[in-house]
Amino acid sequence: MPVIILSYVLFFMIAFVTGLQNPLGVIVKSQYGVSMGVAQLGNFANFIAYACMGIPAGLMLKRYGYKFSLLVAVTVGIIGLGLMFFSGQISAGLWMYFLGAFVAGFSMCMLNTVVNPLLNELGGGGKKGNQLIQWGGSLNSIAATIVPFVVGFLMGRSAGVRKFINGIPQFEIADVNPMFIILISIFALSILAILFIDIPETERLQTKDAMDELMVRDGQYSCFSFRHFVLGAVAVFLYTGVEVSIANMTNIYLIHEVGVNPRSAGAIVAFYWFFMFCGRLVGGTLGSMFSSRDMLQFSSVMAIIFILITIFTPEKITIEIGRYSLGNIPVNVVFLVLTGLFTSVMWGNIYNLSVEGLGKYTSTATGFFMMMVCGGGIVPIFQGLLADFVGCRASFWLIVVCLGYLLYYGSTGYKNVNRKIPV
């Protein structure tokens, strides 16, 4: 039980630290006066670390086990958060912040690589192992929901003492120092817990050269020989980009184009992550009733429709939200936030379709999937650059294109046309 609790705490921290880069992009744009594209570099650095660390993290786990890997991951996380904290203490801290986000991404990748198989093993695999992971995923969604609230609250608290430019308060990374201190403290306590908790270790293969495990030894084939897997890897890359981009650009759009105060903007973006949490609960319930193909097609179509409504609905059509009003919010933002109901179920469906029929190549394919999570940092960069030229609302055409690809994959691209390859 203590190991499960520790794993859930780390699951929560993975989503919190990863989601932190979204609202911090608003602060970076405000403090340093950079473009929307540059403001996304922190998020980019955090996710591109997955591309760099995905395979090494798996090899470290294979060779040294859970306890050692967790200690390294949490220690690296403290260093990354520390760099972000100190970036707010110096006048030219922009690049220190980007470095901190990159180092924190290393940590989150390592934690993801360790915590998922650990929970599966604790549950004995099968349905029980999957159940433990799904509960951890729910905590992941809850953390992502809380992040915009916390950062928005800290920004709103400092708004009264900041200067205003064109009616928009200016913020600094130092405004969220209390949050950095709390996160670092949680990681420090986690190190103590890891040291004293008995973590079960399975017998691991000690190879002279760990890279040997990544090599194909049985002929000319690999997971990349399967067209539906290659197309699925692209789908995962675009999906993670879509998921993160919607939250990122919604926050920037509300604050810098609509003029919503940061606290209200954070609360609205939090609803996106909350709807993702709801979508995952519903998707888990209906997962045994509908095929992955049908679920991916339906969710892609609905997300496209909601994004198109966002693009074409005039901003002047507003709605009053909440008993303690969040202000007059454009109706199109409501539809933007509701897309979380549909993006929430895409990952599992894409994964299932992509590895279908891979047999012995499935483990290698899964490792590559972890690397493709870097799409969550790359796609938002391109949307930010596009927004600098055409505005935030029009930049969502990029998201429509990405969702169009996901619809194609769920309709045709998922088909295994390489059935003659021995698996």
C-alpha positions as CSV (number, residue, x, y, z in Angstrom):
1,M,0.0,0.0,0.0
2,P,2.8,2.6,0.8
3,V,4.3,2.0,-2.7
4,I,0.9,2.5,-4.3
5,I,0.4,5.8,-2.4
6,L,3.9,6.9,-3.4
7,S,3.2,6.1,-7.0
8,Y,0.0,8.1,-7.0
9,V,1.7,11.1,-5.5
10,L,4.3,10.9,-8.3
11,F,1.5,10.5,-10.8
12,F,0.0,13.7,-9.5
13,M,3.4,15.5,-9.7
14,I,4.0,14.4,-13.3
15,A,0.8,16.1,-14.5
16,F,1.3,19.1,-12.2
17,V,4.9,19.9,-13.3
18,T,4.1,19.2,-17.0
19,G,0.9,21.3,-16.9
20,L,2.8,24.1,-15.2
21,Q,4.5,25.2,-18.4
22,N,1.1,26.2,-19.9
23,P,0.2,29.1,-17.6
24,L,3.9,30.0,-17.2
25,G,3.9,30.8,-20.9
26,V,1.6,33.7,-20.2
27,I,4.0,35.0,-17.5
28,V,7.0,34.6,-19.8
29,K,5.2,36.6,-22.5
30,S,4.4,39.3,-20.0
31,Q,7.7,39.6,-18.2
32,Y,10.0,39.4,-21.2
33,G,7.7,40.9,-23.9
34,V,8.3,37.9,-26.3
35,S,6.1,36.7,-29.1
36,M,3.5,34.0,-28.6
37,G,5.7,31.5,-30.3
38,V,8.7,32.2,-28.0
39,A,6.4,32.1,-25.0
40,Q,5.8,28.4,-25.8
41,L,9.5,27.5,-25.7
42,G,9.2,26.4,-22.0
43,N,6.5,23.9,-22.9
44,F,8.6,22.9,-26.0
45,A,11.6,22.3,-23.8
46,N,9.6,20.3,-21.3
47,F,8.2,17.9,-24.0
48,I,11.3,17.7,-26.2
49,A,13.0,16.1,-23.2
50,Y,10.8,13.1,-23.8
51,A,12.4,12.6,-27.2
52,C,15.8,12.8,-25.6
53,M,15.1,10.7,-22.5
54,G,12.5,8.1,-23.6
55,I,14.9,5.3,-24.5
56,P,17.6,6.1,-21.9
57,A,15.0,6.1,-19.2
58,G,13.8,2.7,-20.2
59,L,17.3,1.3,-20.3
60,M,18.0,2.7,-16.8
61,L,14.9,1.0,-15.5
62,K,15.9,-2.2,-17.1
63,R,19.4,-2.2,-15.6
64,Y,19.0,-0.6,-12.2
65,G,15.4,-1.2,-11.2
66,Y,12.6,0.9,-9.7
67,K,14.1,2.3,-6.6
68,F,17.3,3.7,-8.2
69,S,15.3,5.0,-11.2
70,L,12.8,6.8,-9.0
71,L,15.6,8.4,-6.9
72,V,17.3,9.7,-10.0
73,A,14.0,11.0,-11.5
74,V,12.9,12.8,-8.4
75,T,16.4,14.3,-7.9
76,V,16.5,15.6,-11.4
77,G,13.0,17.0,-10.9
78,I,14.2,19.0,-7.9
79,I,17.1,20.4,-10.0
80,G,14.7,21.4,-12.8
81,L,12.2,23.1,-10.5
82,G,15.1,24.8,-8.7
83,L,16.3,26.3,-12.0
84,M,12.9,27.6,-12.7
85,F,12.6,29.1,-9.2
86,F,16.0,30.9,-9.5
87,S,15.1,32.2,-13.0
88,G,12.6,34.4,-11.2
89,Q,15.3,35.8,-9.0
90,I,17.6,37.3,-11.7
91,S,16.8,39.9,-14.3
92,A,17.9,37.9,-17.3
93,G,16.4,34.6,-16.2
94,L,14.5,33.7,-19.4
95,W,17.0,31.1,-20.7
96,M,17.5,29.7,-17.1
97,Y,13.7,29.1,-17.1
98,F,13.8,27.3,-20.4
99,L,16.7,25.1,-19.1
100,G,14.7,24.4,-16.0
101,A,11.7,23.3,-18.0
102,F,14.0,21.0,-20.1
103,V,15.5,19.4,-17.0
104,A,12.1,19.0,-15.4
105,G,11.0,17.3,-18.6
106,F,13.8,14.7,-18.2
107,S,12.4,14.0,-14.7
108,M,8.8,13.7,-15.9
109,C,9.8,11.3,-18.7
110,M,11.7,9.1,-16.2
111,L,8.9,9.1,-13.7
112,N,6.4,8.1,-16.4
113,T,8.7,5.3,-17.5
114,V,8.9,3.9,-14.0
115,V,5.5,4.6,-12.4
116,N,3.3,3.0,-15.1
117,P,5.0,-0.5,-15.1
118,L,5.4,-0.3,-11.3
119,L,1.7,0.1,-10.8
120,N,1.0,-2.6,-13.3
121,E,3.3,-5.0,-11.5
122,L,1.9,-4.1,-8.1
123,G,-1.6,-5.0,-9.5
124,G,-0.2,-8.3,-10.8
125,G,-0.8,-7.2,-14.4
126,G,-4.1,-7.8,-16.2
127,K,-7.3,-6.0,-15.2
128,K,-6.1,-5.2,-11.7
129,G,-2.8,-3.7,-12.9
130,N,-4.7,-1.7,-15.5
131,Q,-7.1,-0.5,-12.9
132,L,-4.3,0.9,-10.7
133,I,-2.9,2.7,-13.7
134,Q,-6.3,4.1,-14.6
135,W,-6.8,5.5,-11.1
136,G,-3.3,7.0,-11.4
137,G,-4.4,8.6,-14.7
138,S,-7.4,10.1,-12.9
139,L,-5.1,11.8,-10.5
140,N,-3.1,13.0,-13.5
141,S,-6.2,14.7,-14.8
142,I,-7.0,16.2,-11.4
143,A,-3.5,17.7,-11.2
144,A,-3.8,19.2,-14.6
145,T,-7.1,20.7,-13.6
146,I,-5.7,22.3,-10.5
147,V,-2.6,23.9,-12.1
148,P,-4.3,26.7,-13.9
149,F,-6.3,27.6,-10.7
150,V,-3.1,27.7,-8.6
151,V,-1.1,29.8,-11.1
152,G,-4.0,32.0,-11.9
153,F,-4.6,32.7,-8.2
154,L,-1.0,33.6,-7.6
155,M,-1.0,35.8,-10.7
156,G,-4.3,37.5,-9.6
157,R,-2.8,38.1,-6.1
158,S,0.1,40.0,-7.6
159,A,-2.0,41.9,-10.2
160,G,-2.7,44.6,-7.7
161,V,0.9,45.6,-7.3
162,R,2.0,45.3,-11.0
163,K,2.0,48.0,-13.6
164,F,-0.5,47.8,-16.4
165,I,0.2,48.0,-20.1
166,N,-2.9,48.5,-22.4
167,G,-5.0,47.5,-19.5
168,I,-3.2,44.1,-18.9
169,P,-1.3,43.6,-15.7
170,Q,2.4,42.6,-16.1
171,F,3.6,39.5,-14.3
172,E,6.9,37.8,-13.3
173,I,8.0,34.3,-12.7
174,A,8.7,35.2,-9.1
175,D,5.0,35.7,-8.6
176,V,4.6,31.9,-8.4
177,N,7.5,31.3,-6.0
178,P,5.3,29.8,-3.3
179,M,4.3,27.1,-5.7
180,F,7.9,26.2,-6.7
181,I,8.8,25.9,-3.0
182,I,5.9,23.5,-2.3
183,L,6.7,21.3,-5.3
184,I,10.3,21.1,-4.4
185,S,9.4,20.2,-0.8
186,I,7.1,17.4,-2.0
187,F,9.8,15.9,-4.2
188,A,12.3,16.2,-1.2
189,L,9.8,14.2,1.0
190,S,9.4,11.7,-1.9
191,I,13.1,11.0,-1.8
192,L,12.9,10.1,1.9
193,A,9.9,7.9,1.2
194,I,11.6,6.1,-1.7
195,L,14.6,5.4,0.5
196,F,12.6,3.8,3.4
197,I,9.8,2.1,1.5
198,D,10.3,-1.4,0.3
199,I,9.8,-1.3,-3.5
200,P,9.4,-4.8,-5.1
201,E,11.9,-5.4,-7.9
202,T,11.6,-8.0,-10.6
203,E,14.6,-9.9,-11.8
204,R,16.2,-7.8,-14.5
205,L,18.3,-8.8,-17.5
206,Q,21.8,-7.4,-17.1
207,T,23.2,-7.0,-20.6
208,K,26.8,-6.1,-21.4
209,D,25.5,-3.5,-23.8
210,A,22.0,-2.2,-22.9
211,M,21.5,-0.8,-26.4
212,D,21.5,-4.4,-27.7
213,E,17.9,-4.6,-26.4
214,L,16.9,-2.0,-29.0
215,M,18.4,-3.8,-32.0
216,V,16.5,-6.1,-34.3
217,R,18.2,-9.5,-34.3
218,D,15.8,-11.6,-36.4
219,G,16.0,-10.2,-39.9
220,Q,14.9,-7.2,-41.8
221,Y,11.8,-6.4,-39.8
222,S,11.0,-4.1,-36.9
223,C,8.0,-2.2,-35.6
224,F,8.7,0.4,-38.3
225,S,8.0,-2.2,-41.0
226,F,4.3,-1.8,-40.2
227,R,2.6,1.0,-42.0
228,H,-0.2,1.3,-39.4
229,F,2.3,1.7,-36.6
230,V,4.3,4.4,-38.4
231,L,1.1,6.3,-39.1
232,G,0.0,5.8,-35.5
233,A,3.2,7.2,-34.2
234,V,2.5,10.4,-36.2
235,A,-1.0,10.3,-34.8
236,V,0.3,10.2,-31.2
237,F,2.7,13.1,-32.0
238,L,-0.1,15.2,-33.3
239,Y,-2.5,14.2,-30.6
240,T,-0.3,15.2,-27.7
241,G,0.3,18.5,-29.6
242,V,-3.5,19.1,-29.9
243,E,-4.1,18.3,-26.2
244,V,-1.5,20.8,-25.0
245,S,-2.1,23.4,-27.7
246,I,-5.8,23.8,-26.9
247,A,-5.0,24.6,-23.2
248,N,-2.0,26.8,-24.0
249,M,-3.7,29.0,-26.6
250,T,-7.0,29.2,-24.7
251,N,-5.1,30.8,-21.8
252,I,-3.2,33.3,-24.0
253,Y,-6.3,34.0,-26.1
254,L,-8.4,34.9,-23.0
255,I,-5.8,37.1,-21.4
256,H,-4.2,38.9,-24.3
257,E,-7.0,39.1,-26.9
258,V,-10.3,38.9,-24.9
259,G,-9.0,40.8,-21.9
260,V,-10.0,38.3,-19.2
261,N,-8.2,38.6,-15.9
262,P,-5.6,35.9,-15.2
263,R,-7.5,34.3,-12.3
264,S,-10.7,33.8,-14.4
265,A,-8.6,32.6,-17.4
266,G,-6.9,30.0,-15.2
267,A,-10.3,28.8,-13.9
268,I,-11.7,28.5,-17.4
269,V,-8.7,26.6,-18.7
270,A,-9.0,24.3,-15.7
271,F,-12.4,23.3,-16.9
272,Y,-10.8,21.9,-20.1
273,W,-8.7,19.5,-18.0
274,F,-11.7,18.8,-15.8
275,F,-13.7,17.8,-18.9
276,M,-10.8,15.6,-19.9
277,F,-11.1,13.9,-16.6
278,C,-14.9,13.4,-17.2
279,G,-14.2,12.1,-20.7
280,R,-11.7,9.5,-19.4
281,L,-14.3,8.2,-16.9
282,V,-16.9,7.9,-19.6
283,G,-14.4,6.5,-22.1
284,G,-13.3,3.9,-19.5
285,T,-17.0,2.9,-19.0
286,L,-17.8,2.6,-22.7
287,G,-14.5,1.2,-23.8
288,S,-15.8,-2.4,-23.7
289,M,-18.9,-1.4,-25.9
290,F,-17.2,0.4,-28.8
291,S,-14.1,-0.4,-30.9
292,S,-11.0,1.9,-30.7
293,R,-11.6,2.8,-34.3
294,D,-15.2,4.0,-33.7
295,M,-14.2,5.9,-30.6
296,L,-11.3,7.7,-32.4
297,Q,-13.5,8.6,-35.4
298,F,-16.3,9.9,-33.2
299,S,-14.0,11.9,-30.9
300,S,-12.1,13.4,-33.8
301,V,-15.3,14.5,-35.6
302,M,-16.8,16.1,-32.5
303,A,-13.5,17.9,-31.6
304,I,-13.3,19.3,-35.2
305,I,-16.9,20.5,-35.0
306,F,-16.2,22.3,-31.7
307,I,-13.0,23.9,-32.9
308,L,-14.8,25.1,-36.1
309,I,-17.5,26.6,-33.9
310,T,-14.7,28.4,-31.9
311,I,-13.2,29.8,-35.1
312,F,-16.4,31.1,-36.7
313,T,-18.4,32.3,-33.7
314,P,-17.8,36.1,-33.2
315,E,-16.2,37.1,-29.9
316,K,-18.9,39.6,-29.2
317,I,-21.3,36.8,-28.4
318,T,-20.6,36.3,-24.7
319,I,-22.0,34.4,-21.8
320,E,-22.0,35.1,-18.0
321,I,-20.3,32.1,-16.3
322,G,-20.6,31.1,-12.7
323,R,-22.4,32.2,-9.6
324,Y,-19.4,34.2,-8.7
325,S,-19.0,35.5,-12.2
326,L,-15.9,34.8,-14.2
327,G,-17.0,37.7,-16.4
328,N,-18.5,37.9,-19.9
329,I,-16.8,35.0,-21.7
330,P,-17.1,34.5,-25.5
331,V,-19.3,31.6,-26.3
332,N,-16.6,30.2,-28.6
333,V,-14.4,29.6,-25.6
334,V,-17.0,27.4,-24.0
335,F,-16.9,25.1,-27.1
336,L,-13.1,25.2,-27.0
337,V,-13.0,24.0,-23.4
338,L,-15.6,21.3,-24.1
339,T,-13.3,19.7,-26.6
340,G,-11.6,18.1,-23.6
341,L,-14.4,15.6,-23.5
342,F,-13.2,14.2,-26.8
343,T,-9.5,14.7,-26.7
344,S,-9.4,12.8,-23.4
345,V,-10.1,9.3,-25.0
346,M,-7.8,9.6,-28.0
347,W,-4.5,8.4,-26.6
348,G,-5.7,4.9,-25.6
349,N,-7.5,4.4,-28.9
350,I,-4.5,5.5,-31.0
351,Y,-2.2,3.2,-29.0
352,N,-4.4,0.2,-29.3
353,L,-4.8,0.6,-33.1
354,S,-1.1,1.3,-33.6
355,V,0.2,-1.8,-31.9
356,E,-2.5,-4.2,-33.1
357,G,-0.8,-7.2,-34.7
358,L,2.7,-6.2,-33.8
359,G,3.3,-9.2,-31.6
360,K,7.0,-9.4,-30.5
361,Y,7.6,-5.9,-31.8
362,T,5.1,-4.3,-29.4
363,S,7.6,-3.5,-26.6
364,T,9.9,-1.6,-29.0
365,A,6.9,0.2,-30.4
366,T,5.7,1.3,-26.9
367,G,9.2,2.7,-26.2
368,F,9.0,4.8,-29.4
369,F,5.6,6.0,-28.4
370,M,7.0,7.6,-25.3
371,M,9.5,9.5,-27.5
372,M,6.6,10.8,-29.7
373,V,5.1,12.6,-26.7
374,C,7.4,15.4,-27.7
375,G,4.6,16.5,-30.0
376,G,3.1,18.2,-27.0
377,G,6.0,20.7,-27.1
378,I,6.4,21.1,-30.9
379,V,2.8,21.6,-32.1
380,P,2.2,24.5,-29.7
381,I,5.3,26.2,-30.9
382,F,3.9,26.2,-34.5
383,Q,0.5,27.4,-33.3
384,G,2.1,30.2,-31.3
385,L,4.1,31.3,-34.4
386,L,0.9,31.1,-36.5
387,A,-1.0,33.2,-33.8
388,D,1.6,35.9,-34.1
389,F,0.5,36.4,-37.7
390,V,-3.2,35.6,-37.8
391,G,-4.3,35.9,-34.2
392,C,-5.1,33.2,-31.6
393,R,-8.6,32.3,-32.9
394,A,-7.5,31.8,-36.5
395,S,-4.5,29.8,-35.3
396,F,-6.8,27.0,-34.4
397,W,-7.0,26.0,-38.0
398,L,-3.7,24.2,-37.3
399,I,-5.6,22.1,-34.7
400,V,-8.3,21.3,-37.2
401,V,-5.6,20.0,-39.6
402,C,-4.1,17.8,-36.8
403,L,-7.6,16.5,-35.9
404,G,-8.3,15.8,-39.6
405,Y,-5.2,13.5,-39.6
406,L,-6.5,11.7,-36.5
407,L,-9.8,11.2,-38.3
408,Y,-8.0,9.7,-41.3
409,Y,-6.1,7.4,-39.0
410,G,-9.2,6.2,-37.3
411,S,-10.9,5.7,-40.6
412,T,-8.3,4.2,-42.8
413,G,-4.7,4.6,-41.6
414,Y,-5.1,2.1,-38.7
415,K,-5.4,-0.9,-41.0
416,N,-2.6,-3.4,-40.9
417,V,-1.5,-4.0,-44.5
418,N,1.7,-5.9,-43.4
419,R,0.1,-9.1,-42.2
420,K,2.7,-11.2,-43.9
421,I,5.5,-10.1,-41.6
422,P,6.1,-12.9,-39.0
423,V,5.4,-11.6,-35.4
